[in-house]
Amino acid sequence: MKKKVFIIEKTRALACIFVILIAVIPIMSIAQDQNPSVFAVVEYMKVKQGDEQKYIDLERNYWKKIHQERVNNGEIVRWVLYEVLYTGSNDEYNYVTGTIVADPAKLENPFDQIDPATVLKGEDVDRIMKETNDSRQLVRRNLVQLVSSADDENPIGPFKYLAINFMKVKPGNEGNYLEAENSIWKPVHQQFVKDGSRVGWSVWQAVYPSGAGSDFQYATTDYFADFAKVGAADMEGAFTKVHSGKDIDKLLQETNDSRDLVRTELWRVVESVP
């Protein structure tokens, strides 16, 4: 009974994703040939001022153990807790968790093999669940899929900070947008990695929710090993190296014509498994 109470909130919204996901995977083939089937369940949390440490302690002392067991069981690849930097009381969310899954079948029952009473032996599971619910509000949940990265063999590398760029693609321009990311920006970000200004870059496509009314259809991520590297990339130098002889203004215009950059957020890693 405790197990069911403990996981019901986590599983309710994901219970039907797998069936629907299988139906849409065949049409999500753009830029997939170079990447594994990597998905991320992204959960946005609102933590009240003054409750931040309580929330972090709950994630660190209890939920991290649960997610470590999920990694051990092969249910997930990785779990990360982020703090969204430069937020205030009026912002929609200020913490985010990301759970990386390499097999879409694992999305159907994401905690199926977990017995919290066993993992958290000696702890009051009902109390932990109540304190978790009291410590934060789960604002929303997204399912996203990896479609491109600077390093196709190792798309998710070690990092401490990441900049998230949320994109709204103009109607009819999805193909043009992905072409711009892969032919124009991917080589630039690969050069940034070579130059040491960042440790990775990737593009994620929104699976659910999705559509023209969604907050974003794509998000790009710039990964940094330390704060000093944020914003330190030599954009002009990288463009000159990888697009020598090309009209840079024209390349930038092609990008701007295909999408709108809605906003950029800076996230800091607080905890992770592994």
FIFI-695218 format. One record per residue: residue in three letters; chain; y, z, x of N, C-alpha, C in turn. Coordinates in Angstrom, 3 decimals. Layout:
<rs>
  aa ch      nyy      nzz      nxx     cayy     cazz     caxx      cyy      czz      cxx
 ala  A        Y        Z        X        Y        Z        X        Y        Z        X
...
</rs>
This chain:
<rs>
  aa ch      nyy      nzz      nxx     cayy     cazz     caxx      cyy      czz      cxx
 met  A   -1.210    0.000    0.833    0.000    0.000    0.000    1.246    0.000    0.859
 lys  A    1.244    0.816    1.913    2.411    0.867    2.779    2.678   -0.487    3.409
 lys  A    1.596   -1.168    3.794    1.771   -2.483    4.419    2.468   -3.435    3.469
 lys  A    2.070   -3.437    2.189    2.674   -4.344    1.228    4.138   -4.017    1.010
 val  A    4.457   -2.725    0.909    5.855   -2.318    0.731    6.676   -2.712    1.939
 phe  A    6.110   -2.556    3.097    6.831   -2.797    4.350    7.208   -4.260    4.530
 ile  A    6.317   -5.163    4.090    6.548   -6.578    4.393    7.060   -7.386    3.213
 ile  A    7.170   -6.779    2.032    7.480   -7.592    0.856    8.817   -8.310    0.970
 glu  A    9.851   -7.628    1.510   11.158   -8.275    1.640   11.095   -9.443    2.599
 lys  A   10.343   -9.283    3.691   10.258  -10.331    4.706    9.508  -11.550    4.195
 thr  A    8.506  -11.340    3.341    7.639  -12.446    2.948    8.080  -13.157    1.682
 arg  A    8.864  -12.483    0.811    9.185  -13.065   -0.487    9.837  -14.436   -0.363
 ala  A   10.863  -14.537    0.489   11.604  -15.794    0.596   10.837  -16.863    1.354
 leu  A    9.802  -16.453    2.120    9.070  -17.428    2.932    7.761  -17.860    2.294
 ala  A    7.368  -17.226    1.210    6.027  -17.424    0.681    5.727  -18.869    0.325
 cys  A    6.742  -19.607   -0.174    6.472  -20.972   -0.612    6.960  -22.026    0.371
 ile  A    7.484  -21.615    1.522    8.057  -22.583    2.460    7.012  -23.556    2.974
 phe  A    5.811  -23.042    3.293    4.813  -23.885    3.947    4.448  -25.084    3.092
 val  A    4.217  -24.865    1.792    3.817  -25.958    0.917    4.884  -27.036    0.876
 ile  A    6.161  -26.612    0.757    7.257  -27.575    0.696    7.463  -28.238    2.045
 leu  A    7.294  -27.444    3.109    7.538  -27.946    4.461    6.616  -29.097    4.803
 ile  A    5.335  -28.991    4.405    4.387  -30.057    4.701    4.848  -31.368    4.076
 ala  A    5.508  -31.282    2.924    5.968  -32.487    2.231    7.117  -33.161    2.934
 val  A    7.939  -32.391    3.678    9.134  -32.983    4.271    8.973  -33.323    5.739
 ile  A    7.934  -32.783    6.404    7.772  -33.059    7.824    7.715  -34.547    8.142
 pro  A    6.995  -35.394    7.349    6.940  -36.818    7.687    8.298  -37.501    7.721
 ile  A    9.301  -37.015    6.947   10.599  -37.684    6.940   11.553  -37.087    7.960
 met  A   11.076  -36.075    8.707   11.926  -35.427    9.699   11.500  -35.854   11.100
 ser  A   11.262  -37.148   11.282   10.667  -37.618   12.530   11.677  -38.064   13.569
 ile  A   12.970  -38.085   13.240   13.975  -38.547   14.180   14.026  -37.606   15.371
 ala  A   13.869  -38.165   16.549   13.956  -37.434   17.815   12.847  -36.398   17.988
 gln  A   11.745  -36.497   17.213   10.674  -35.531   17.342    9.668  -35.893   18.429
 asp  A    9.620  -37.152   18.835    8.587  -37.593   19.765    8.644  -36.840   21.086
 gln  A    9.847  -36.396   21.498   10.003  -35.747   22.784    9.893  -34.233   22.691
 asn  A    9.671  -33.677   21.511    9.701  -32.226   21.357    8.493  -31.721   20.593
 pro  A    8.034  -30.500   20.900    6.979  -29.890   20.101    7.523  -29.503   18.736
 ser  A    6.627  -29.147   17.827    7.056  -28.711   16.497    7.508  -27.261   16.580
 val  A    8.750  -27.067   16.925    9.306  -25.730   17.083   10.244  -25.453   15.915
 phe  A    9.980  -24.354   15.206   10.810  -23.935   14.092   11.399  -22.563   14.394
 ala  A   12.508  -22.242   13.743   13.108  -20.915   13.878   13.528  -20.421   12.501
 val  A   13.130  -19.194   12.184   13.626  -18.515   10.992   14.810  -17.666   11.449
 val  A   16.006  -17.996   10.953   17.236  -17.346   11.390   17.754  -16.479   10.247
 glu  A   17.879  -15.177   10.509   18.313  -14.226    9.483   19.654  -13.624    9.881
 tyr  A   20.628  -13.716    8.984   21.995  -13.285    9.243   22.225  -11.917    8.597
 met  A   22.644  -10.942    9.388   22.787   -9.566    8.926   24.242   -9.111    8.944
 lys  A   24.608   -8.336    7.935   25.906   -7.686    7.891   25.698   -6.194    8.082
 val  A   26.199   -5.665    9.194   26.092   -4.248    9.502   27.484   -3.636    9.405
 lys  A   27.598   -2.545    8.652   28.903   -1.905    8.466   29.377   -1.277    9.771
 gln  A   30.713   -1.261    9.936   31.287   -0.617   11.113   30.852    0.839   11.174
 gly  A   30.429    1.255   12.343   29.937    2.606   12.535   28.433    2.738   12.436
 asp  A   27.777    1.715   11.857   26.313    1.745   11.705   25.604    0.840   12.713
 glu  A   26.364    0.254   13.637   25.767   -0.718   14.556   24.638   -0.120   15.394
 gln  A   24.880    1.063   15.973   23.859    1.638   16.848   22.620    2.044   16.065
 lys  A   22.809    2.529   14.858   21.668    2.887   14.017   20.819    1.649   13.741
 tyr  A   21.470    0.552   13.409   20.740   -0.682   13.130   20.008   -1.178   14.377
 ile  A   20.692   -1.190   15.520   20.070   -1.643   16.763   18.874   -0.772   17.117
 asp  A   19.006    0.545   16.939   17.901    1.453   17.258   16.683    1.174   16.381
 leu  A   16.901    0.862   15.116   15.787    0.530   14.229   15.090   -0.747   14.690
 glu  A   15.861   -1.763   15.039   15.273   -3.005   15.535   14.539   -2.759   16.860
 arg  A   15.161   -1.978   17.722   14.614   -1.756   19.064   13.382   -0.858   19.056
 asn  A   13.409    0.202   18.273   12.352    1.210   18.327   11.175    0.927   17.410
 tyr  A   11.405    0.131   16.349   10.336   -0.099   15.382   10.010   -1.581   15.202
 trp  A   11.026   -2.377   14.805   10.760   -3.783   14.514   10.352   -4.568   15.761
 lys  A   10.867   -4.214   16.905   10.473   -4.897   18.130    8.973   -4.754   18.376
 lys  A    8.429   -3.580   18.070    6.989   -3.377   18.236    6.199   -4.261   17.272
 ile  A    6.704   -4.384   16.049    6.052   -5.252   15.065    6.048   -6.696   15.554
 his  A    7.205   -7.158   16.045    7.302   -8.543   16.504    6.486   -8.774   17.767
 gln  A    6.371   -7.768   18.625    5.518   -7.896   19.802    4.063   -8.102   19.385
 glu  A    3.636   -7.386   18.350    2.276   -7.567   17.846    2.092   -8.955   17.249
 arg  A    3.118   -9.482   16.610    3.051  -10.842   16.066    2.909  -11.866   17.188
 val  A    3.618  -11.644   18.302    3.454  -12.510   19.469    2.045  -12.390   20.012
 asn  A    1.548  -11.160   20.128    0.203  -10.934   20.643   -0.851  -11.633   19.794
 asn  A   -0.621  -11.662   18.471   -1.566  -12.292   17.544   -1.414  -13.803   17.469
 gly  A   -0.384  -14.351   18.133   -0.159  -15.794   18.071    0.542  -16.253   16.817
 glu  A    1.101  -15.303   16.048    1.816  -15.657   14.827    3.172  -16.282   15.130
 ile  A    3.858  -15.764   16.138    5.159  -16.284   16.532    5.188  -16.459   18.046
 val  A    6.192  -17.210   18.509    6.359  -17.438   19.944    7.345  -16.443   20.535
 arg  A    8.412  -16.166   19.781    9.450  -15.284   20.297   10.279  -14.725   19.158
 trp  A   10.876  -13.564   19.389   11.821  -12.944   18.452   13.020  -12.458   19.252
 val  A   14.236  -12.695   18.729   15.455  -12.300   19.429   16.432  -11.680   18.440
 leu  A   17.065  -10.581   18.856   18.162   -9.972   18.101   19.463  -10.290   18.825
 tyr  A   20.430  -10.869   18.096   21.723  -11.238   18.655   22.838  -10.419   18.009
 glu  A   23.844  -10.117   18.801   25.120   -9.634   18.278   26.083  -10.810   18.252
 val  A   26.730  -11.030   17.110   27.729  -12.088   17.011   29.048  -11.514   17.515
 leu  A   29.551  -12.047   18.602   30.744  -11.494   19.229   32.015  -11.911   18.491
 tyr  A   33.051  -11.094   18.652   34.384  -11.367   18.099   34.358  -11.470   16.576
 thr  A   33.706  -10.487   15.939   33.695  -10.416   14.482   34.427   -9.158   14.024
 gly  A   34.809   -9.156   12.750   35.481   -8.004   12.164   34.890   -7.660   10.819
 ser  A   35.492   -6.719   10.128   34.935   -6.214    8.869   34.889   -7.276    7.777
 asn  A   35.714   -8.290    7.852   35.734   -9.324    6.819   34.806  -10.493    7.101
 asp  A   34.148  -10.487    8.254   33.223  -11.576    8.569   31.937  -11.428    7.764
 glu  A   31.326  -12.561    7.453   30.143  -12.568    6.592   28.963  -11.862    7.237
 tyr  A   28.790  -11.992    8.533   27.678  -11.366    9.250   28.106  -11.078   10.681
 asn  A   27.417  -10.121   11.315   27.746   -9.777   12.696   26.512   -9.578   13.584
 tyr  A   25.328   -9.692   13.000   24.091   -9.690   13.769   23.170  -10.768   13.223
 val  A   22.330  -11.305   14.099   21.420  -12.375   13.716   20.080  -12.137   14.399
 thr  A   18.990  -12.382   13.680   17.688  -12.398   14.324   17.131  -13.813   14.253
 gly  A   16.461  -14.220   15.317   15.824  -15.527   15.370   14.357  -15.368   15.716
 thr  A   13.491  -15.936   14.889   12.048  -15.876   15.115   11.529  -17.289   15.344
 ile  A   10.976  -17.535   16.527   10.511  -18.863   16.905    9.034  -19.012   16.552
 val  A    8.722  -20.102   15.844    7.360  -20.386   15.409    6.988  -21.793   15.854
 ala  A    5.815  -21.945   16.468    5.385  -23.251   16.971    4.416  -23.948   16.023
 asp  A    3.929  -23.229   15.022    2.970  -23.785   14.072    3.497  -23.534   12.666
 pro  A    3.853  -24.595   11.910    4.421  -24.382   10.576    3.491  -23.644    9.633
 ala  A    2.175  -23.686    9.867    1.241  -22.959    9.018    1.474  -21.457    9.084
 lys  A    2.042  -20.981   10.206    2.292  -19.552   10.374    3.439  -19.064    9.495
 leu  A    4.174  -19.990    8.884    5.296  -19.597    8.037    4.849  -19.134    6.653
 glu  A    3.619  -19.459    6.278    3.178  -19.160    4.916    3.064  -17.658    4.669
 asn  A    2.398  -16.951    5.567    2.256  -15.496    5.465    2.639  -14.888    6.810
 pro  A    3.937  -14.742    7.071    4.413  -14.416    8.418    4.010  -13.045    8.947
 phe  A    3.596  -12.115    8.074    3.176  -10.788    8.529    1.736  -10.486    8.108
 asp  A    0.967  -11.528    7.853   -0.348  -11.363    7.265   -1.295  -10.532    8.132
 gln  A   -1.196  -10.663    9.448   -2.123   -9.975   10.338   -1.575   -8.645   10.874
 ile  A   -0.474   -8.190   10.305    0.180   -6.982   10.806   -0.105   -5.789    9.892
 asp  A   -0.591   -4.722   10.467   -0.738   -3.453    9.778    0.280   -2.495   10.392
 pro  A    1.416   -2.293    9.741    2.483   -1.471   10.328    2.040   -0.048   10.633
 ala  A    1.132    0.497    9.819    0.665    1.861   10.069   -0.093    1.959   11.384
 thr  A   -0.741    0.848   11.771   -1.459    0.821   13.042   -0.502    0.599   14.203
 val  A    0.424   -0.358   14.026    1.384   -0.667   15.093    2.318    0.516   15.330
 leu  A    2.787    1.123   14.249    3.713    2.254   14.343    2.961    3.558   14.071
 lys  A    1.910    3.758   14.788    1.028    4.903   14.560    1.806    6.221   14.619
 gly  A    1.620    7.035   13.576    2.276    8.333   13.523    3.664    8.310   12.926
 glu  A    4.194    7.121   12.604    5.534    7.007   12.031    5.459    6.906   10.508
 asp  A    6.542    7.306    9.849    6.656    7.195    8.396    7.165    5.791    8.068
 val  A    6.249    4.909    7.698    6.595    3.497    7.483    7.573    3.331    6.330
 asp  A    7.376    4.088    5.259    8.292    3.983    4.114    9.710    4.392    4.506
 arg  A    9.823    5.417    5.330   11.147    5.856    5.794   11.803    4.778    6.642
 ile  A   11.030    4.150    7.510   11.573    3.103    8.379   12.083    1.931    7.550
 met  A   11.312    1.544    6.526   11.733    0.434    5.679   13.016    0.776    4.938
 lys  A   13.105    2.006    4.409   14.309    2.415    3.687   15.517    2.456    4.623
 glu  A   15.353    3.027    5.811   16.461    3.096    6.762   16.896    1.700    7.201
 thr  A   15.938    0.793    7.324   16.279   -0.592    7.672   17.128   -1.219    6.577
 asn  A   16.701   -1.079    5.338   17.457   -1.640    4.211   18.835   -1.010    4.073
 asp  A   18.933    0.283    4.384   20.214    0.982    4.284   21.163    0.624    5.425
 ser  A   20.616    0.181    6.557   21.432   -0.031    7.754   22.126   -1.378    7.780
 arg  A   21.605   -2.334    7.014   22.196   -3.671    7.045   21.920   -4.416    5.753
 gln  A   22.716   -5.448    5.526   22.497   -6.351    4.396   22.005   -7.679    4.938
 leu  A   20.872   -8.143    4.429   20.384   -9.470    4.803   21.194  -10.493    4.006
 val  A   22.153  -11.140    4.678   23.100  -12.028    3.995   22.433  -13.321    3.570
 arg  A   21.709  -13.955    4.486   21.002  -15.191    4.175   19.983  -15.494    5.254
 arg  A   19.148  -16.469    4.949   18.070  -16.845    5.852   17.996  -18.369    5.915
 asn  A   17.886  -18.926    7.124   17.742  -20.364    7.320   16.426  -20.663    8.025
 leu  A   15.839  -21.802    7.690   14.736  -22.353    8.473   15.256  -23.602    9.163
 val  A   15.160  -23.652   10.487   15.656  -24.798   11.254   14.549  -25.311   12.154
 gln  A   14.669  -26.573   12.561   13.668  -27.198   13.425   14.346  -27.817   14.643
 leu  A   13.710  -27.640   15.789   14.208  -28.223   17.025   14.026  -29.735   16.997
 val  A   15.107  -30.479   17.315   15.005  -31.935   17.342   15.340  -32.532   18.701
 ser  A   16.006  -31.777   19.567   16.316  -32.298   20.897   16.698  -31.138   21.802
 ser  A   16.504  -31.330   23.107   16.885  -30.304   24.068   17.114  -30.933   25.422
 ala  A   17.819  -30.210   26.282   18.099  -30.708   27.625   16.825  -30.827   28.439
 asp  A   15.870  -29.926   28.199   14.594  -29.947   28.898   13.497  -29.982   27.851
 asp  A   12.915  -31.172   27.630   11.932  -31.331   26.571   10.646  -30.555   26.831
 glu  A   10.369  -30.261   28.101    9.150  -29.542   28.429    9.300  -28.035   28.233
 asn  A   10.537  -27.535   28.296   10.780  -26.094   28.171   12.082  -25.885   27.410
 pro  A   12.071  -26.138   26.074   13.325  -26.162   25.315   14.032  -24.831   25.188
 ile  A   13.327  -23.722   25.336   13.951  -22.409   25.175   13.767  -21.631   26.469
 gly  A   14.824  -21.562   27.275   14.760  -20.895   28.567   15.416  -19.529   28.536
 pro  A   15.446  -18.829   29.665   16.074  -17.500   29.731   17.590  -17.596   29.596
 phe  A   18.158  -16.729   28.774   19.608  -16.748   28.572   20.054  -15.395   28.062
 lys  A   21.342  -15.106   28.200   21.938  -13.868   27.705   22.957  -14.131   26.604
 tyr  A   23.612  -15.278   26.673   24.617  -15.666   25.682   24.309  -17.078   25.205
 leu  A   24.688  -17.366   23.985   24.623  -18.748   23.522   25.788  -19.035   22.589
 ala  A   26.290  -20.247   22.715   27.345  -20.733   21.828   26.695  -21.632   20.785
 ile  A   26.909  -21.308   19.508   26.350  -22.075   18.405   27.449  -22.947   17.816
 asn  A   27.203  -24.244   17.769   28.157  -25.195   17.206   27.574  -25.756   15.906
 phe  A   28.127  -25.343   14.765   27.614  -25.761   13.470   28.249  -27.092   13.075
 met  A   27.405  -28.063   12.720   27.861  -29.427   12.440   27.588  -29.834   10.995
 lys  A   28.568  -30.485   10.390   28.357  -31.155    9.119   28.404  -32.646    9.383
 val  A   27.292  -33.305    9.080   27.191  -34.738    9.346   27.716  -35.504    8.147
 lys  A   28.544  -36.479    8.422   29.131  -37.273    7.347   28.050  -38.128    6.671
 pro  A   28.131  -38.304    5.325   27.106  -39.054    4.594   26.841  -40.419    5.216
 gly  A   25.561  -40.724    5.411   25.166  -42.011    5.974   25.236  -42.084    7.476
 asn  A   25.607  -40.966    8.136   25.805  -40.989    9.586   24.794  -40.137   10.355
 glu  A   23.698  -39.729    9.703   22.736  -38.886   10.396   22.133  -39.590   11.604
 gly  A   21.762  -40.855   11.424   21.209  -41.609   12.548   22.215  -41.762   13.674
 asn  A   23.469  -42.050   13.320   24.513  -42.192   14.332   24.764  -40.868   15.046
 tyr  A   24.722  -39.770   14.281   24.950  -38.464   14.890   23.866  -38.132   15.916
 leu  A   22.596  -38.299   15.529   21.503  -37.985   16.448   21.511  -38.916   17.657
 glu  A   21.890  -40.166   17.443   21.996  -41.097   18.559   23.080  -40.645   19.523
 ala  A   24.205  -40.172   18.985   25.296  -39.684   19.839   24.851  -38.454   20.627
 glu  A   24.155  -37.521   19.971   23.692  -36.323   20.674   22.741  -36.685   21.809
 asn  A   21.816  -37.600   21.548   20.785  -37.910   22.537   21.245  -38.870   23.632
 ser  A   22.079  -39.831   23.278   22.479  -40.817   24.285   23.770  -40.432   25.013
 ile  A   24.658  -39.698   24.339   25.937  -39.325   24.953   25.892  -37.906   25.506
 trp  A   25.501  -36.939   24.654   25.648  -35.540   25.022   24.463  -34.948   25.763
 lys  A   23.275  -35.400   25.464   22.114  -34.849   26.168   22.219  -35.040   27.684
 pro  A   22.564  -36.240   28.189   22.726  -36.394   29.643   23.839  -35.508   30.211
 val  A   24.892  -35.296   29.429   25.988  -34.436   29.883   25.503  -33.000   30.051
 his  A   24.766  -32.519   29.074   24.265  -31.150   29.146   23.195  -31.001   30.218
 gln  A   22.415  -32.047   30.438   21.462  -32.003   31.551   22.204  -31.879   32.879
 gln  A   23.361  -32.526   32.979   24.179  -32.399   34.188   24.758  -30.996   34.303
 phe  A   25.168  -30.402   33.176   25.655  -29.020   33.201   24.585  -28.081   33.756
 val  A   23.339  -28.303   33.327   22.239  -27.466   33.811   22.064  -27.660   35.316
 lys  A   22.129  -28.901   35.779   22.015  -29.174   37.211   23.149  -28.514   37.987
 asp  A   24.344  -28.531   37.403   25.510  -27.943   38.068   25.509  -26.414   38.015
 gly  A   24.657  -25.835   37.155   24.561  -24.379   37.059   25.532  -23.729   36.101
 ser  A   26.245  -24.527   35.297   27.215  -23.941   34.369   26.551  -23.421   33.094
 arg  A   25.305  -23.815   32.841   24.520  -23.276   31.735   23.039  -23.460   32.026
 val  A   22.205  -22.797   31.246   20.771  -22.859   31.534   20.000  -23.674   30.510
 gly  A   20.690  -24.213   29.506   19.996  -25.033   28.533   20.901  -25.511   27.416
 trp  A   20.362  -26.401   26.609   21.064  -26.973   25.456   20.022  -27.486   24.485
 ser  A   20.284  -27.355   23.194   19.339  -27.862   22.205   20.065  -28.215   20.913
 val  A   19.385  -29.016   20.088   19.892  -29.410   18.775   18.867  -28.987   17.729
 trp  A   19.347  -28.311   16.685   18.482  -27.836   15.612   18.917  -28.444   14.292
 gln  A   17.951  -28.859   13.481   18.212  -29.433   12.165   17.888  -28.415   11.081
 ala  A   18.798  -28.263   10.118   18.544  -27.359    8.992   17.446  -27.944    8.110
 val  A   16.418  -27.137    7.834   15.338  -27.545    6.938   15.594  -26.968    5.549
 tyr  A   15.769  -25.640    5.479   16.119  -24.967    4.232   17.096  -23.840    4.523
 pro  A   18.156  -23.682    3.721   18.629  -24.669    2.752   19.178  -25.902    3.475
 ser  A   19.264  -27.009    2.765   19.774  -28.240    3.349   20.531  -29.020    2.286
 gly  A   21.105  -30.158    2.699   21.849  -30.985    1.760   23.340  -30.958    2.023
 ala  A   24.057  -31.833    1.317   25.491  -32.002    1.545   26.278  -30.739    1.237
 gly  A   25.762  -29.878    0.356   26.473  -28.665    0.005   26.213  -27.496    0.929
 ser  A   25.368  -27.690    1.936   25.037  -26.611    2.862   26.169  -26.391    3.858
 asp  A   26.157  -25.215    4.478   27.176  -24.885    5.472   27.107  -25.821    6.674
 phe  A   25.898  -26.260    7.021   25.717  -27.167    8.157   24.407  -27.924    7.984
 gln  A   24.321  -29.100    8.590   23.074  -29.854    8.626   22.404  -29.774   10.002
 tyr  A   23.232  -29.595   11.032   22.730  -29.478   12.410   23.519  -28.393   13.130
 ala  A   22.899  -27.848   14.160   23.588  -26.904   15.032   23.151  -27.179   16.464
 thr  A   24.118  -27.240   17.367   23.778  -27.356   18.781   23.981  -25.995   19.436
 thr  A   23.178  -25.723   20.444   23.256  -24.437   21.137   23.442  -24.665   22.622
 asp  A   24.394  -23.969   23.198   24.628  -23.976   24.645   24.207  -22.615   25.181
 tyr  A   23.264  -22.587   26.114   22.687  -21.338   26.605   23.294  -20.962   27.956
 phe  A   23.648  -19.672   28.090   24.285  -19.196   29.318   23.550  -17.965   29.847
 ala  A   23.407  -17.915   31.177   22.740  -16.771   31.801   23.662  -15.558   31.875
 asp  A   24.962  -15.785   31.982   25.909  -14.674   32.045   27.233  -15.102   31.431
 phe  A   28.057  -14.113   31.108   29.297  -14.363   30.378   30.278  -15.229   31.173
 ala  A   30.270  -15.111   32.496   31.217  -15.850   33.330   31.044  -17.359   33.208
 lys  A   29.852  -17.791   32.775   29.590  -19.227   32.662   30.073  -19.819   31.345
 val  A   30.370  -18.968   30.375   30.819  -19.469   29.074   32.157  -20.181   29.236
 gly  A   32.220  -21.428   28.858   33.456  -22.199   28.964   33.781  -22.682   30.365
 ala  A   32.846  -22.534   31.304   33.127  -22.891   32.694   32.675  -24.294   33.074
 ala  A   32.079  -25.028   32.147   31.550  -26.349   32.468   32.668  -27.346   32.784
 asp  A   32.422  -28.202   33.764   33.355  -29.266   34.140   33.029  -30.499   33.305
 met  A   33.635  -30.584   32.129   33.339  -31.655   31.189   33.659  -33.033   31.770
 glu  A   34.845  -33.177   32.332   35.255  -34.481   32.878   34.344  -34.892   34.029
 gly  A   34.004  -33.930   34.892   33.146  -34.247   36.025   31.758  -34.677   35.591
 ala  A   31.200  -33.991   34.601   29.864  -34.340   34.115   29.863  -35.709   33.450
 phe  A   30.886  -35.992   32.628   30.984  -37.300   31.988   31.065  -38.408   33.036
 thr  A   31.850  -38.185   34.064   32.016  -39.195   35.110   30.691  -39.476   35.812
 lys  A   29.897  -38.440   36.033   28.614  -38.608   36.725   27.591  -39.356   35.877
 val  A   27.473  -38.991   34.612   26.382  -39.548   33.796   26.789  -40.783   32.993
 his  A   28.091  -40.974   32.797   28.559  -42.139   32.035   29.558  -42.951   32.859
 ser  A   29.251  -43.093   34.107   30.142  -43.840   35.013   30.363  -45.264   34.516
 gly  A   31.625  -45.665   34.471   31.966  -47.019   34.057   32.118  -47.189   32.554
 lys  A   31.803  -46.165   31.777   31.918  -46.258   30.332   33.265  -45.714   29.862
 asp  A   33.669  -46.136   28.692   34.919  -45.680   28.099   34.681  -44.308   27.458
 ile  A   35.143  -43.248   28.135   34.886  -41.898   27.652   35.545  -41.658   26.294
 asp  A   36.747  -42.174   26.101   37.432  -42.002   24.820   36.624  -42.622   23.679
 lys  A   36.009  -43.767   23.957   35.197  -44.434   22.942   33.954  -43.600   22.606
 leu  A   33.325  -43.013   23.625   32.148  -42.181   23.409   32.505  -40.954   22.567
 leu  A   33.637  -40.336   22.876   34.078  -39.178   22.109   34.392  -39.554   20.667
 gln  A   34.967  -40.741   20.472   35.286  -41.189   19.120   34.010  -41.438   18.313
 glu  A   32.975  -41.971   18.962   31.701  -42.195   18.287   31.124  -40.864   17.785
 thr  A   31.266  -39.837   18.607   30.788  -38.512   18.211   31.588  -37.992   17.020
 asn  A   32.916  -38.057   17.107   33.778  -37.540   16.042   33.596  -38.301   14.738
 asp  A   33.261  -39.577   14.830   33.058  -40.382   13.629   31.779  -40.005   12.894
 ser  A   30.834  -39.393   13.596   29.526  -39.122   13.005   29.397  -37.731   12.404
 arg  A   30.292  -36.797   12.768   30.149  -35.426   12.282   31.452  -34.661   12.387
 asp  A   31.499  -33.516   11.698   32.608  -32.569   11.825   32.062  -31.282   12.436
 leu  A   32.736  -30.776   13.450   32.387  -29.483   14.026   32.993  -28.411   13.126
 val  A   32.128  -27.708   12.366   32.599  -26.736   11.377   33.165  -25.494   12.063
 arg  A   32.393  -24.940   13.004   32.821  -23.743   13.722   31.900  -23.531   14.925
 thr  A   32.365  -22.714   15.854   31.565  -22.319   17.007   31.530  -20.799   17.066
 glu  A   30.348  -20.236   17.268   30.180  -18.790   17.380   29.535  -18.465   18.722
 leu  A   29.859  -17.286   19.248   29.266  -16.818   20.503   28.368  -15.630   20.203
 trp  A   27.079  -15.762   20.570   26.089  -14.718   20.318   25.610  -14.114   21.631
 arg  A   25.342  -12.812   21.615   24.816  -12.109   22.790   23.433  -11.552   22.477
 val  A   22.498  -11.742   23.399   21.145  -11.216   23.204   21.169   -9.691   23.360
 val  A   20.660   -8.987   22.347   20.566   -7.528   22.387   19.149   -7.089   22.732
 glu  A   18.172   -7.679   22.061   16.757   -7.403   22.314   15.967   -8.686   22.128
 ser  A   14.798   -8.745   22.740   13.943   -9.917   22.539   12.497   -9.574   22.850
 val  A   11.616  -10.352   22.234   10.176  -10.299   22.508    9.695  -11.723   22.648
 pro  A    9.052  -12.146   23.717    8.866  -11.335   24.928   10.160  -11.287   25.733
</rs>
